[in-house]
Amino acid sequence: MNELLVGKSALVTAATDGLGLACAIALADAGCSVAICGRRKGALARTEAHLRQRTRGSVLAVAANLSNGNEVSQLAEQVIRELSGLDIVVFNSGHPAAGRLDELSDADWYAAFDLLLMSAVRIIRLVVPVMKARGGGDIVFIGSRVAREPAPDLPLSTVMRLGLTGLAKLLATELAPHNIRINVVAPGYFDTSGNRRRIDAVTDAEGLPRVEAEARLASHIPIGRFGRAEELAALVLFLVTGKGGFLTGTTITMDGGASRSLF
């Protein structure tokens, strides 16, 4: 439990797996009432049951597709209503299509725009008035290191997450007088289901032991391994407890030193 978070309410989007799930668990363990969303109802129900075992507060699970504007609006309205307000939002999302520029269609670009950027805009529009009325709040976007160091095969993620970073910087100035902080956490490669599939693919294609395949894929990371989801969740927890109260409009890269950018 964390006395700074007991009694507070939090929404974590895309929280049935990976980084979103780790953030939801950390907030529940700290004493928050937690709302989560996801598209897969079975995974959502399992995550809800798991969180109910870990928190004294309320747990709310809402099936929602972040790419659907109506579902995002219904999600925010239901969470605010059933949790009697909202103090913390951790905005996480899925991943858009990979591929080089000439391989991506207009439909791919519009889908990425709705998934990564417009979904955040829609949630922000609904939760900020509530946070203002409550005297403050914390918003954390889970972005990606590609917003600082573009990846040639990830133009959709690079462009849209850069937009998310710009949105956070813009809103940080506007919302600071209302005691609302907004920051971005930009993860690199983490031990999540997506990277496990990459490891499995190398193992299957080359017949390598799994530990060797993992070491090869992590060889560009100075720390020498993938990040653990709970490490990122600990950073998010620091940002929303008030201990990081002088941080706003900031993007914090967490990638084991893999990025070569200076800032």
PyMOL commands that set and color helices and strands:
alter all, ss='L'
color gray80, all
select helices_A, chain A and resi 18-29+41-52+69-82+101-103+106-134+145-147+155-178+193-206+210-217+229-240
alter helices_A, ss='H'
color red, helices_A
select strands_A, chain A and resi 9-12+33-38+59-63+88-91+137-142+180-187+251-254
alter strands_A, ss='S'
color yellow, strands_A
deselect
rebuild
show_as cartoon
